[in-house]
């Protein structure tokens, strides 16, 4: 299988063959996770440290479950109580952790580029669990796996990403991945929630929800990133839902078999109607959660194998 990366810092640096490798291996882990015995040993003897500088439910718990199911020794660092709060720099924290000889470091950080900087200072494999508005690669990979399961393919599909594009690392990673896999991507949202550099993304942009959803295969809703907003990006949540919240009337413009996605956590009645979110015939939101564990298992196995190979080179030289 083709996967040459030392770290998983973003989708931008991945080749389409590497994306396929992660997804193919993930499918095997979907089967394992659905079996009675969910445990393997490919990470046995390795240490995984999870460092989350931002709150997380789905991502942190799925990385923890993924590591434990593969046999790793998993440690969750309480960053709110760490030396970072005492004034220690991210670099000093990285050097301290590096001295403990971890093998896998999973990091979520509020600042774009912080995870890349940390990866330059450690001797282990680093996985980006979301950095600022930059990227969230494992989310895009689990979304891709969910689409492939639901649609039977991951190419030549029309995918609408709707809502707060400007503040969303999920949107950025999905745009990159879906583009690499030859899909047609539409972005739908108010101008205030579109990135200034949107013209460089190679996507179609719509302000009108119904026009943007016309005949799409996949509808991917995004959470309003209120914690990253420092001004009046929307008139009100009620007005936002009226114009950009997904309901049955708007969804009717998509293909009859279009699937509904959301990375979570959802603001029901703001981004999406609760009934649609729970519609087992259209919504794959819970499938995304399931795929997240499998994708993170696959990513950590591939990185661990590359790390092991790299560590053997000096000995054989």
N, C-alpha and C positions, 0 to 999 in steps of 0.2 A: 504494500500500500504506500501511496505517496504522501508523505508529510515531513517536511524538512525543517520545521520551525523549532527554535530553541524555547521561545515563549509564545503565548497566545495573547497578544496585546491589542489586536484589532483585526477586522475583516480586510482592511485595506491592503495588507501585505500578503494575503492568502491567494494562491493560485486556485482556479476552479477545480483542478484535480485534488487539491488538498481539502477543499470543502467537501467534495464527494467522499474522500477517504474518511473524514470525521463522521459524515452522515451514514455511510455504510457500516462502520463499526458501531455507531449509535444504535442502529437497528438490532444488532445482536444483543446489545444491553437492554433494549426495550423488551426483548423476549426473556432475558434473564430476570429482569425486574418483575415480570408477570408470572414467573415460576415460583414454586414453593421455596426453593433454595436460592436466595437472591445474592449470594456472596461468592466472590472470586478472590484471587490472591495475587493479582498482577502488581499491586502496590505494597505487598507484604514487606515489612522492614523499612519502608519509606515514611518520612514525616511530612505531613501537610499542615501548614499554618494558614488559617483564615483571618485576614485583617480587614475589618469593615469599619471604615471611618464614617460611613453613612448607615442609617438604619436599613435593614433588609429582612424580609421574611422568606420569600420564595428562593432568592438566589443563594443566600447564606445557608439555609437549611438544605437545599438540594446539593450544594457543594459538600456539605458535611456528610449527608447520606451517601453521596457518590463515593467519597473517599473511604468511608467505613465499609461500604459494600465491596470495595476492591482491596480491603485489608490494610489500608494505611493507618498510621497513628495520627489522629486528627486533633489539632488544638485550635480552639477559637479564642482569639485575643480580644479582650474587652477594651477596645480603643478609647472608650469614654473614661476609663480609669487608668489609662496607660501613661507613660512618661511624656507622651506627646502633649498631654494636658499640663505638664510641668515645664514646658518650654523646649523639650527635645525636638530636634529637627527630624524630618522624614528620613534624611540621609543617615543620621545617627541611629535612628531606629532600624533602618535597613542593615547597617553594619553590625548592630547588636544581634539581630536575628541571624545574619549570615554566620556569625561566630558560633551559632548553635547547630550549624550544618543541616538546615532543612532541605527537603528535596522539591517540594511544591509549595509555592506561595500564592495564595488567592487574595487579591486586593481590590477593594472598592474605595474610591477616594472622590471627594467633591470637586477636585481641581483637575481640569483636562491636562493630560501629559504627566501627571504625578506618577502613575503606574509605570510608564516608560522610563522615567528617571530612576525609579526604584530598581527596575530590572537591570539597569547598567551597573548597579552596585552590589549585586548578589551573585552567588555561584549556583543558584538553583533555577528551576523553571518557574516563571511567573505567569499567572493567568489574570487577565483584566476582568474583574467582575463589575465594571462600570466606572468610568472616570469623567466626572463633570458632564459636559455636553458633548464629549468627544466620541467614545465608542462603548459598546456593550456586546462584545463578540459572541459570547455563548448564548445570549438571548436571540441574536439573529440566527445562529445555528439551530437552536431549538425551534424557532419559528419556521425555518426552512424544512426541518424534519417533519414538523406538524403538517405543513403544506404538502410535502411529498406523500405522507401517509393518506391525507384526505383526497388529494387530486391524482395520485399515482405518478406524478412527475414534478419536476422543479425547473421547467423551462417553458417559454412561450405562453406564460400566463399573464393575465392583466391583474395587477395588484394595486389597490388603493390604500394609501396610508393617510389616516385622517386625524386632524386635531393639532396639537401643539408640536409642530415639527421643529420649531426654532430651538427649543430647550431639550429636545429628546435625543439622547445617545442611542436609544433603541431605533429611532427612525434612521439615523445616520448609518448605523451598522446594517440595517435591513436594506436600505437603498443601495449600499455598496454590494452586499451579497446578491440581492435579486438582480442587479445589473450585470454582475459577473456571470450569472447563470442564465442570461439572455431572456429576462422577463421584462414586461412593460410596466413601468412604475408611474403611478399618479399620486400626487400630493394634494390633499384637500384641506383647506383651512383658511382662516382670515389672514389678510396681509400682515397683521401685527404678530402672527405666530409662524411666519415663514422666515427662514434664514436669509440674510442679506445676499449671500453668495449662491442663492438657489439656482441661478442660471448655469452654474458649473456642474450641477448634479446629473444632467442628462435625463431629466424627468419632465413629465407634464404637470402643470400646476393649475388648480381650479379653486375658485372662491365659492362656487355654488356646489353644494353637496350632491344634489340630484344629477347634475350634469357630470360631475366627476365620477359618480358611482355607475354610470351607464355601462352595462354589459361587463362589469369586472368579475373575475373569478374569486378574488379574495378581498375581504374588507378588514383592514387592520386598524383598529381604533387605538388612540393614544391617550394616556392620562394627562390632564392639565398639570404641568409641573409648577405648582404654586410656589414651592420653595425656591425656585430659580427666577421668579418674576419680581421685578423691583418697580413695577409701574402698572398702569391701567391697560393691560393687554386685551381684556374683554370687557364689554359694558356691564354684564352680570352673568352669573351662572345660568339663570333662567333664559336669558336671551341667547347665550351660547348653545344651550341644549336645543332651543327652537331652531337655530340655524345649522348647527353642526353635530348635535347629538344623534346617534343612530337609533332610529325607530323603524317600525314596519313599513311606514310610508316611504321613507328614504331608501330602505333596503330593497324595495320592490323594483328599483331602477337597475340593480345589479342582476347578474344571471340568476335564474331560479335555484341553481345549486351552489351559489356563492357561499363560502364559509365566512364566519365571523371570528375575529381574533382580538385579543387584548392582552398586553404583557402583565397587567395588574400592577398595583392594586387598582380596582375600578372605583370610579365615582358614579354610582348608579343614579340615573336621572340627570346627569350632567354630560357625560360622554356617550352613554349607552342606556337604552331602556332595559330595565332589569329582566323583563320577560324574554327579550331577545338574548340576553347574556346567558340565560338558563335554558334556551331552546336546544334540546339535544340533537335536533335535526340540522341545525345551522351553526351553532356555536361549538368551537373547538378549544375554548379557553381552558378547560380542565385538561384537555389533551396536551396543551402547551406545558402545563405544570409537570405532567408525566414525562414528556420528552426532555424536559430540562435536566432531570436526573441522569438519563441515558446519555445525553450529549456531554455532560460534564464528566461522566465516567470515561467516555471515549477520548475526550480531549486530554484528560490527565494521563490515561494510559499511553497515548501517542507521545506526549511530552516526556513522560518518564522513560520511555524506551530511547528517545533521542538523548536524554540526559545520561542514561547509562552508557550509551555508545560513545558519547563525548568524553566521559570519565575514563573509559578504557583506552582511549587513543594515546595519552602520555605513557601508559604502562607498556604498550606494545611498540612504541617508537624506539 
